[in-house]
């Protein structure tokens, strides 16, 4: 049998991907061994990126984007099938017991905009019946739930209605590969072939490919509220330590889940069910009065870092969509969209780079030798830094929002005396990212006329910025315009924005509160946010927690050329950050640029020091060299500073 696209796996990820592809006009076949064994049928259906405290920035962005797709996605499925998916924007309540630590402060720092602390009186009024041990809790209004079994049935019906061919009872036994491509799938029903293959086999994925996916067993049960009850006792999900309680609108209450590393061991156990019941009735004692309806179990597809494996594989025509662990239901719509984009539009969302399979394979895929010879030209004279190619120093790539860059110097387009000077400087800097003020382009401000044609945007990544915005609301609007501007210039997948919220006209210092507010909203809208901030370590942490792609602390006020005036705080930001730190504003000379890189900054953004130099293109070249030298010095490691002299030449073996 031959198909355009063959989905290996007919669980929720496989079905959703098949439907998305079919809706876009593809011919799709999905095969599966046993739909009843799919992890989706054994889940609880929580859509809870906030309640689960997902702090990995890329994972949080992926989860948030998927959560925001849910209302329209489920409505579309319901229109196709006439079935109810059970999507319910009910919010999630995370009660806290006395003695669990300073929960109020620790949790609020992780998701400040999507969480609200409720004291004891408020939480008991909001949800009657909670244990008297509950002394408060967190309310996550943006989290939701879906009836996972109803959703699975809806997907199955939608696939059939749309003409997706579904073959059940098919076990993939092997994958035929030749010259870096998949040629066919060996199954118990013969060999199946297609143009493109999608691996969506969940916990069973490593039976076909060397992927570090293992099963984590989860036991669950449900109870049933008696029909005589006049109203549902629970109106929202309860999320506690090692337990969650999920009410359905039909009177069922789901209780889960254990997490057991026991391989594919079947069956429920007395110990597993007992632990769930003890934890559930402690949190919500009223449950002990309701009859048990059902026990079941399933296998989550877990990876070592608990992040999914998504995107291209080592085979040109095989796409991977597995390893979703406990977030498979939540991530279903975004996975289907990103995989379909990758196959049909041949564009890969930069976010997918964070979930590539290569992070588990050899280290050469995530580190690169500084082997390229850097050429700095000045008219007819040429300086070759060929020695760099021979240095045995490995350097991790500069990755921002999943997109890789080789240059660690970013430049701007403003303040140049003319367009030609700007073009020459950008070329001499060898930068790959150029920031553009959206408002100035819109108004054709001096120096910004014809900017769209002035640079080759097929080679340079545009970084739209919100310069001139005084409030969060202004910055959000301008960021949206910037994304459209990038699309017009051919960068369809460019979701970058340099976020500037600056109400201060004299010193041009950024507003920390407005910046944080705007960043939270823009991250929710799928932007890769690069916020310009004061060198405030705590603000930098907050921005990372809400999902920003970088933080960009100022070295000194914009355009001042004062150099590194905030060194101590920038060092703290670098030490604490797990996202790139880009030193922005105030650098006036190459020596200061090199110093910032020597501290461990991941990149620099320099505009005024280049544009206002007597010879801008020469200064651009110098800044390039400084960034390279500073980075190499940081990687090489500085000698220790001593209070005493130490002879460079040995004193032994000398001639007398």
PEWO-V665657 format. One record per residue. N is the residue number from 0. RES is the residue in one letter. PHI is phi in radians with two decimals (NA if undefined). Layout:
n->N res->RES phi->PHI
n->N res->RES phi->PHI
This chain:
n->0 res->X phi->NA
n->1 res->X phi->-2.15
n->2 res->X phi->-2.37
n->3 res->X phi->-1.10
n->4 res->X phi->-2.29
n->5 res->X phi->-2.01
n->6 res->X phi->-1.62
n->7 res->X phi->-1.61
n->8 res->X phi->2.13
n->9 res->X phi->-2.02
n->10 res->X phi->-1.39
n->11 res->X phi->-1.16
n->12 res->X phi->-1.17
n->13 res->X phi->-1.09
n->14 res->X phi->-1.15
n->15 res->X phi->-1.09
n->16 res->X phi->-1.16
n->17 res->X phi->-1.06
n->18 res->X phi->-1.14
n->19 res->X phi->-1.06
n->20 res->X phi->-1.14
n->21 res->X phi->-1.12
n->22 res->X phi->-1.09
n->23 res->X phi->-1.67
n->24 res->X phi->1.74
n->25 res->X phi->-1.49
n->26 res->X phi->-1.60
n->27 res->X phi->-2.28
n->28 res->X phi->-2.20
n->29 res->X phi->-2.11
n->30 res->X phi->-2.10
n->31 res->X phi->-2.69
n->32 res->X phi->-1.43
n->33 res->X phi->-2.88
n->34 res->X phi->-1.12
n->35 res->X phi->-1.18
n->36 res->X phi->-1.53
n->37 res->X phi->-1.10
n->38 res->X phi->-1.05
n->39 res->X phi->-1.08
n->40 res->X phi->-1.27
n->41 res->X phi->-1.80
n->42 res->X phi->-1.50
n->43 res->X phi->-1.87
n->44 res->X phi->1.48
n->45 res->X phi->-1.24
n->46 res->X phi->-2.02
n->47 res->X phi->-2.34
n->48 res->X phi->-1.12
n->49 res->X phi->-1.38
n->50 res->X phi->-1.09
n->51 res->X phi->-1.43
n->52 res->X phi->0.95
n->53 res->X phi->-1.33
n->54 res->X phi->-1.87
n->55 res->X phi->-1.09
n->56 res->X phi->-1.01
n->57 res->X phi->-1.18
n->58 res->X phi->-1.14
n->59 res->X phi->-1.12
n->60 res->X phi->-1.12
n->61 res->X phi->-1.08
n->62 res->X phi->-1.16
n->63 res->X phi->-1.11
n->64 res->X phi->-1.09
n->65 res->X phi->-1.21
n->66 res->X phi->-1.03
n->67 res->X phi->-1.28
n->68 res->X phi->-1.38
n->69 res->X phi->-0.98
n->70 res->X phi->-1.01
n->71 res->X phi->-1.22
n->72 res->X phi->-1.11
n->73 res->X phi->-1.19
n->74 res->X phi->-1.10
n->75 res->X phi->-1.12
n->76 res->X phi->-1.12
n->77 res->X phi->-1.17
n->78 res->X phi->-1.18
n->79 res->X phi->-1.21
n->80 res->X phi->-1.90
n->81 res->X phi->1.35
n->82 res->X phi->-1.77
n->83 res->X phi->-1.78
n->84 res->X phi->-1.42
n->85 res->X phi->1.34
n->86 res->X phi->-1.14
n->87 res->X phi->-2.51
n->88 res->X phi->-1.42
n->89 res->X phi->-1.56
n->90 res->X phi->1.32
n->91 res->X phi->-2.28
n->92 res->X phi->-1.93
n->93 res->X phi->-2.00
n->94 res->X phi->-1.16
n->95 res->X phi->-2.20
n->96 res->X phi->-1.55
n->97 res->X phi->-1.13
n->98 res->X phi->1.58
n->99 res->X phi->-1.55
n->100 res->X phi->1.63
n->101 res->X phi->-1.41
n->102 res->X phi->-1.10
n->103 res->X phi->-1.05
n->104 res->X phi->-1.38
n->105 res->X phi->-1.16
n->106 res->X phi->-1.37
n->107 res->X phi->-1.17
n->108 res->X phi->-1.30
n->109 res->X phi->-1.54
n->110 res->X phi->-2.43
n->111 res->X phi->-1.11
n->112 res->X phi->-1.55
n->113 res->X phi->-1.79
n->114 res->X phi->-2.27
n->115 res->X phi->-2.33
n->116 res->X phi->-1.40
n->117 res->X phi->-2.01
n->118 res->X phi->-1.32
n->119 res->X phi->-1.04
n->120 res->X phi->-1.09
n->121 res->X phi->-1.16
n->122 res->X phi->-1.19
n->123 res->X phi->-1.28
n->124 res->X phi->-1.26
n->125 res->X phi->-1.22
n->126 res->X phi->-2.31
n->127 res->X phi->-1.09
n->128 res->X phi->1.67
n->129 res->X phi->-1.17
n->130 res->X phi->-1.04
n->131 res->X phi->-1.17
n->132 res->X phi->-1.24
n->133 res->X phi->-1.28
n->134 res->X phi->-1.90
n->135 res->X phi->2.78
n->136 res->X phi->3.03
n->137 res->X phi->-1.82
n->138 res->X phi->-1.91
n->139 res->X phi->-1.94
n->140 res->X phi->-1.21
n->141 res->X phi->-1.50
n->142 res->X phi->-1.27
n->143 res->X phi->-2.63
n->144 res->X phi->-2.61
n->145 res->X phi->-2.42
n->146 res->X phi->-1.33
n->147 res->X phi->-1.07
n->148 res->X phi->-1.22
n->149 res->X phi->-1.14
n->150 res->X phi->-1.10
n->151 res->X phi->-1.08
n->152 res->X phi->-1.14
n->153 res->X phi->-1.12
n->154 res->X phi->-1.09
n->155 res->X phi->-1.08
n->156 res->X phi->-1.14
n->157 res->X phi->-1.10
n->158 res->X phi->-1.07
n->159 res->X phi->-1.16
n->160 res->X phi->-1.10
n->161 res->X phi->-1.49
n->162 res->X phi->1.68
n->163 res->X phi->-1.24
n->164 res->X phi->-1.44
n->165 res->X phi->-2.00
n->166 res->X phi->-1.98
n->167 res->X phi->-1.67
n->168 res->X phi->1.37
n->169 res->X phi->-1.77
n->170 res->X phi->-1.85
n->171 res->X phi->-1.33
n->172 res->X phi->-1.84
n->173 res->X phi->-2.92
n->174 res->X phi->-2.12
n->175 res->X phi->-1.48
n->176 res->X phi->-2.13
n->177 res->X phi->-2.51
n->178 res->X phi->0.88
n->179 res->X phi->1.30
n->180 res->X phi->-2.36
n->181 res->X phi->-1.45
n->182 res->X phi->-1.80
n->183 res->X phi->3.08
n->184 res->X phi->-2.02
n->185 res->X phi->-1.42
n->186 res->X phi->-2.33
n->187 res->X phi->-1.22
n->188 res->X phi->-1.99
n->189 res->X phi->1.86
n->190 res->X phi->-1.57
n->191 res->X phi->-1.95
n->192 res->X phi->-2.31
n->193 res->X phi->-2.77
n->194 res->X phi->-1.40
n->195 res->X phi->-2.34
n->196 res->X phi->-2.15
n->197 res->X phi->-2.14
n->198 res->X phi->-1.57
n->199 res->X phi->-2.37
n->200 res->X phi->-1.72
n->201 res->X phi->0.97
n->202 res->X phi->-1.14
n->203 res->X phi->-1.70
n->204 res->X phi->-1.07
n->205 res->X phi->-1.34
n->206 res->X phi->-1.36
n->207 res->X phi->-1.99
n->208 res->X phi->-2.37
n->209 res->X phi->-1.31
n->210 res->X phi->-1.89
n->211 res->X phi->-1.38
n->212 res->X phi->-1.94
n->213 res->X phi->-2.24
n->214 res->X phi->-1.41
n->215 res->X phi->-2.04
n->216 res->X phi->-1.28
n->217 res->X phi->-2.28
n->218 res->X phi->-1.71
n->219 res->X phi->-2.53
n->220 res->X phi->-2.64
n->221 res->X phi->-2.35
n->222 res->X phi->-2.11
n->223 res->X phi->-2.20
n->224 res->X phi->-1.25
n->225 res->X phi->-0.97
n->226 res->X phi->-1.08
n->227 res->X phi->-1.26
n->228 res->X phi->-1.14
n->229 res->X phi->-1.37
n->230 res->X phi->-2.65
n->231 res->X phi->-1.21
n->232 res->X phi->-1.20
n->233 res->X phi->-1.95
n->234 res->X phi->-1.95
n->235 res->X phi->-2.75
n->236 res->X phi->-1.22
n->237 res->X phi->-1.84
n->238 res->X phi->-2.09
n->239 res->X phi->-1.98
n->240 res->X phi->-1.21
n->241 res->X phi->1.09
n->242 res->X phi->-2.71
n->243 res->X phi->-2.43
n->244 res->X phi->-2.20
n->245 res->X phi->-2.08
n->246 res->X phi->-1.41
n->247 res->X phi->-1.84
n->248 res->X phi->-1.27
n->249 res->X phi->-1.59
n->250 res->X phi->1.73
n->251 res->X phi->-1.33
n->252 res->X phi->-2.24
n->253 res->X phi->-1.61
n->254 res->X phi->-2.15
n->255 res->X phi->-2.74
n->256 res->X phi->-2.52
n->257 res->X phi->-1.29
n->258 res->X phi->-2.41
n->259 res->X phi->-2.14
n->260 res->X phi->-1.60
n->261 res->X phi->-2.18
n->262 res->X phi->1.17
n->263 res->X phi->-1.57
n->264 res->X phi->-1.51
n->265 res->X phi->-1.39
n->266 res->X phi->1.67
n->267 res->X phi->-1.49
n->268 res->X phi->-2.12
n->269 res->X phi->-1.01
n->270 res->X phi->-1.13
n->271 res->X phi->-1.10
n->272 res->X phi->-1.17
n->273 res->X phi->-1.08
n->274 res->X phi->-1.07
n->275 res->X phi->-1.14
n->276 res->X phi->-1.14
n->277 res->X phi->-1.11
n->278 res->X phi->-1.17
n->279 res->X phi->-1.22
n->280 res->X phi->-1.28
n->281 res->X phi->-1.16
n->282 res->X phi->-1.31
n->283 res->X phi->-2.40
n->284 res->X phi->-0.96
n->285 res->X phi->-1.06
n->286 res->X phi->-1.08
n->287 res->X phi->-1.16
n->288 res->X phi->-1.66
n->289 res->X phi->-1.78
n->290 res->X phi->-1.28
n->291 res->X phi->-1.28
n->292 res->X phi->-1.76
n->293 res->X phi->-2.80
n->294 res->X phi->-2.02
n->295 res->X phi->-2.81
n->296 res->X phi->-2.66
n->297 res->X phi->-2.74
n->298 res->X phi->-2.21
n->299 res->X phi->-1.38
n->300 res->X phi->-1.51
n->301 res->X phi->-1.84
n->302 res->X phi->-1.98
n->303 res->X phi->-1.01
n->304 res->X phi->-1.73
n->305 res->X phi->1.07
n->306 res->X phi->-1.96
n->307 res->X phi->-1.23
n->308 res->X phi->-1.95
n->309 res->X phi->-2.36
n->310 res->X phi->1.88
n->311 res->X phi->-1.14
n->312 res->X phi->-2.07
n->313 res->X phi->-1.26
n->314 res->X phi->-1.69
n->315 res->X phi->-1.05
n->316 res->X phi->-1.97
n->317 res->X phi->-2.13
n->318 res->X phi->-1.91
n->319 res->X phi->-1.87
n->320 res->X phi->-2.54
n->321 res->X phi->-2.65
n->322 res->X phi->1.30
n->323 res->X phi->-1.32
n->324 res->X phi->0.94
n->325 res->X phi->-1.58
n->326 res->X phi->-2.02
n->327 res->X phi->-1.07
n->328 res->X phi->-1.11
n->329 res->X phi->-1.02
n->330 res->X phi->-1.53
n->331 res->X phi->-1.04
n->332 res->X phi->-1.12
n->333 res->X phi->-1.24
n->334 res->X phi->-1.09
n->335 res->X phi->-1.03
n->336 res->X phi->-1.14
n->337 res->X phi->-1.17
n->338 res->X phi->-1.18
n->339 res->X phi->-1.12
n->340 res->X phi->-1.01
n->341 res->X phi->-1.11
n->342 res->X phi->-1.39
n->343 res->X phi->-1.55
n->344 res->X phi->-1.82
n->345 res->X phi->0.91
n->346 res->X phi->-2.28
n->347 res->X phi->-1.91
n->348 res->X phi->-1.06
n->349 res->X phi->-0.94
n->350 res->X phi->-1.08
n->351 res->X phi->-1.11
n->352 res->X phi->-1.06
n->353 res->X phi->-1.25
n->354 res->X phi->-2.08
n->355 res->X phi->-1.24
n->356 res->X phi->-1.05
n->357 res->X phi->-1.12
n->358 res->X phi->-1.13
n->359 res->X phi->-1.78
n->360 res->X phi->-1.73
n->361 res->X phi->-1.21
n->362 res->X phi->-1.20
n->363 res->X phi->-1.16
n->364 res->X phi->-1.41
n->365 res->X phi->-2.00
n->366 res->X phi->-2.23
n->367 res->X phi->-2.33
n->368 res->X phi->-1.24
n->369 res->X phi->-1.39
n->370 res->X phi->-1.79
n->371 res->X phi->-1.33
n->372 res->X phi->-1.35
n->373 res->X phi->-1.60
n->374 res->X phi->-1.91
n->375 res->X phi->-1.96
n->376 res->X phi->-1.85
n->377 res->X phi->-2.46
n->378 res->X phi->1.13
n->379 res->X phi->-1.53
n->380 res->X phi->-1.55
n->381 res->X phi->-2.42
n->382 res->X phi->-2.04
n->383 res->X phi->-1.81
n->384 res->X phi->-1.62
n->385 res->X phi->-1.13
n->386 res->X phi->-1.07
n->387 res->X phi->-1.04
n->388 res->X phi->-1.17
n->389 res->X phi->-1.77
n->390 res->X phi->-1.38
n->391 res->X phi->-1.42
n->392 res->X phi->-2.14
n->393 res->X phi->-1.64
n->394 res->X phi->-2.32
n->395 res->X phi->-1.19
n->396 res->X phi->-1.25
n->397 res->X phi->-1.40
n->398 res->X phi->-2.07
n->399 res->X phi->-2.10
n->400 res->X phi->0.93
n->401 res->X phi->1.47
n->402 res->X phi->-1.76
n->403 res->X phi->-1.63
n->404 res->X phi->-2.34
n->405 res->X phi->-1.65
n->406 res->X phi->-1.52
n->407 res->X phi->-1.88
n->408 res->X phi->-2.03
n->409 res->X phi->-1.89
n->410 res->X phi->-2.25
n->411 res->X phi->-2.15
n->412 res->X phi->-2.10
n->413 res->X phi->-1.61
n->414 res->X phi->1.31
n->415 res->X phi->-1.31
n->416 res->X phi->-1.21
n->417 res->X phi->-2.80
n->418 res->X phi->-1.14
n->419 res->X phi->-1.09
n->420 res->X phi->-1.07
n->421 res->X phi->-1.14
n->422 res->X phi->-1.06
n->423 res->X phi->-1.13
n->424 res->X phi->-1.19
n->425 res->X phi->-1.06
n->426 res->X phi->-1.14
n->427 res->X phi->-1.19
n->428 res->X phi->-1.26
n->429 res->X phi->0.97
n->430 res->X phi->-1.31
n->431 res->X phi->-1.96
n->432 res->X phi->-2.13
n->433 res->X phi->-2.19
n->434 res->X phi->-1.56
n->435 res->X phi->-2.30
n->436 res->X phi->-1.35
n->437 res->X phi->-1.04
n->438 res->X phi->-1.14
n->439 res->X phi->-1.26
n->440 res->X phi->-1.19
n->441 res->X phi->-1.02
n->442 res->X phi->-1.67
n->443 res->X phi->0.94
n->444 res->X phi->-1.06
n->445 res->X phi->-0.89
n->446 res->X phi->1.57
n->447 res->X phi->-2.02
n->448 res->X phi->-1.24
n->449 res->X phi->1.20
n->450 res->X phi->-1.11
n->451 res->X phi->-1.04
n->452 res->X phi->-1.62
n->453 res->X phi->-1.30
n->454 res->X phi->-2.12
n->455 res->X phi->-1.51
n->456 res->X phi->-1.32
n->457 res->X phi->-1.36
n->458 res->X phi->-1.97
n->459 res->X phi->-2.05
n->460 res->X phi->-1.48
n->461 res->X phi->-1.36
n->462 res->X phi->-2.03
n->463 res->X phi->-1.06
n->464 res->X phi->-2.16
n->465 res->X phi->-1.75
n->466 res->X phi->-0.93
n->467 res->X phi->1.63
n->468 res->X phi->-1.52
n->469 res->X phi->-1.75
n->470 res->X phi->-2.29
n->471 res->X phi->-1.07
n->472 res->X phi->-1.08
n->473 res->X phi->-1.06
n->474 res->X phi->-1.09
n->475 res->X phi->-1.13
n->476 res->X phi->-1.10
n->477 res->X phi->-1.18
n->478 res->X phi->-1.06
n->479 res->X phi->-1.10
n->480 res->X phi->-1.13
n->481 res->X phi->-1.09
n->482 res->X phi->-1.13
n->483 res->X phi->-1.18
n->484 res->X phi->-1.08
n->485 res->X phi->-1.10
n->486 res->X phi->-1.11
n->487 res->X phi->-1.04
n->488 res->X phi->-1.54
n->489 res->X phi->1.71
n->490 res->X phi->-1.73
n->491 res->X phi->-1.08
n->492 res->X phi->-1.70
n->493 res->X phi->-1.43
n->494 res->X phi->-2.00
n->495 res->X phi->-1.34
n->496 res->X phi->-2.65
n->497 res->X phi->-1.53
n->498 res->X phi->-1.60
n->499 res->X phi->-2.19
n->500 res->X phi->-2.17
n->501 res->X phi->-2.29
n->502 res->X phi->-1.46
n->503 res->X phi->-1.52
n->504 res->X phi->-1.39
n->505 res->X phi->-1.50
n->506 res->X phi->-1.75
n->507 res->X phi->0.95
n->508 res->X phi->-1.56
n->509 res->X phi->-1.23
n->510 res->X phi->-1.48
n->511 res->X phi->-1.14
n->512 res->X phi->-1.22
n->513 res->X phi->-1.11
n->514 res->X phi->-1.10
n->515 res->X phi->-1.13
n->516 res->X phi->-1.08
n->517 res->X phi->-1.15
n->518 res->X phi->-1.08
n->519 res->X phi->-1.02
n->520 res->X phi->-1.21
n->521 res->X phi->-1.17
n->522 res->X phi->-1.08
n->523 res->X phi->-1.08
n->524 res->X phi->-1.54
n->525 res->X phi->1.57
n->526 res->X phi->-1.35
n->527 res->X phi->-1.60
n->528 res->X phi->-1.65
n->529 res->X phi->-2.00
n->530 res->X phi->-1.47
n->531 res->X phi->-1.53
n->532 res->X phi->-2.42
n->533 res->X phi->-1.11
n->534 res->X phi->-1.33
n->535 res->X phi->-1.93
n->536 res->X phi->-1.03
n->537 res->X phi->-1.25
n->538 res->X phi->-1.12
n->539 res->X phi->-1.04
n->540 res->X phi->-1.12
n->541 res->X phi->-1.07
n->542 res->X phi->-1.17
n->543 res->X phi->-1.13
n->544 res->X phi->-1.13
n->545 res->X phi->-1.43
n->546 res->X phi->1.91
n->547 res->X phi->-1.15
n->548 res->X phi->-1.41
n->549 res->X phi->-2.55
n->550 res->X phi->-2.20
n->551 res->X phi->-2.25
n->552 res->X phi->-1.26
n->553 res->X phi->-1.40
n->554 res->X phi->-1.46
n->555 res->X phi->-2.85
n->556 res->X phi->-0.94
n->557 res->X phi->-0.91
n->558 res->X phi->1.23
n->559 res->X phi->-1.43
n->560 res->X phi->1.12
n->561 res->X phi->-1.36
n->562 res->X phi->1.43
n->563 res->X phi->-1.41
n->564 res->X phi->-1.74
n->565 res->X phi->-2.18
n->566 res->X phi->-0.95
n->567 res->X phi->-1.04
n->568 res->X phi->-1.23
n->569 res->X phi->-1.09
n->570 res->X phi->-1.07
n->571 res->X phi->-1.15
n->572 res->X phi->-1.05
n->573 res->X phi->-1.07
n->574 res->X phi->-1.09
n->575 res->X phi->-1.55
n->576 res->X phi->-1.41
n->577 res->X phi->-1.98
n->578 res->X phi->-2.06
n->579 res->X phi->-1.03
n->580 res->X phi->-1.91
n->581 res->X phi->-1.95
n->582 res->X phi->-1.35
n->583 res->X phi->-2.32
n->584 res->X phi->1.43
n->585 res->X phi->1.73
n->586 res->X phi->-1.24
n->587 res->X phi->-2.02
n->588 res->X phi->-2.45
n->589 res->X phi->-1.05
n->590 res->X phi->-1.08
n->591 res->X phi->-1.24
n->592 res->X phi->-1.11
n->593 res->X phi->-1.09
n->594 res->X phi->-1.10
n->595 res->X phi->-1.10
n->596 res->X phi->-1.20
n->597 res->X phi->-1.10
n->598 res->X phi->-1.23
n->599 res->X phi->1.97
n->600 res->X phi->-1.04
n->601 res->X phi->-1.42
n->602 res->X phi->-2.88
n->603 res->X phi->-2.24
n->604 res->X phi->-2.09
n->605 res->X phi->-2.25
n->606 res->X phi->-2.20
n->607 res->X phi->-1.05
n->608 res->X phi->-1.06
n->609 res->X phi->-1.49
n->610 res->X phi->-1.11
n->611 res->X phi->-1.69
n->612 res->X phi->-1.22
n->613 res->X phi->-1.10
n->614 res->X phi->-2.21
n->615 res->X phi->-1.01
n->616 res->X phi->-1.16
n->617 res->X phi->-1.15
n->618 res->X phi->-1.17
n->619 res->X phi->-1.07
n->620 res->X phi->-1.15
n->621 res->X phi->-1.11
n->622 res->X phi->-1.14
n->623 res->X phi->-1.04
n->624 res->X phi->-1.08
n->625 res->X phi->-1.13
n->626 res->X phi->-1.11
n->627 res->X phi->-1.13
n->628 res->X phi->-1.09
n->629 res->X phi->-1.12
n->630 res->X phi->-1.13
n->631 res->X phi->-1.08
n->632 res->X phi->-1.12
n->633 res->X phi->-1.08
n->634 res->X phi->-1.21
n->635 res->X phi->-1.22
n->636 res->X phi->1.60
n->637 res->X phi->-1.27
n->638 res->X phi->-1.16
n->639 res->X phi->-1.22
n->640 res->X phi->-1.51
n->641 res->X phi->-2.11
n->642 res->X phi->-1.57
n->643 res->X phi->-2.43
n->644 res->X phi->-1.37
n->645 res->X phi->-2.50
n->646 res->X phi->-1.05
n->647 res->X phi->-1.31
n->648 res->X phi->-1.77
n->649 res->X phi->-1.18
n->650 res->X phi->-1.63
n->651 res->X phi->-1.64
n->652 res->X phi->1.29
n->653 res->X phi->-1.44
n->654 res->X phi->-1.45
n->655 res->X phi->-1.67
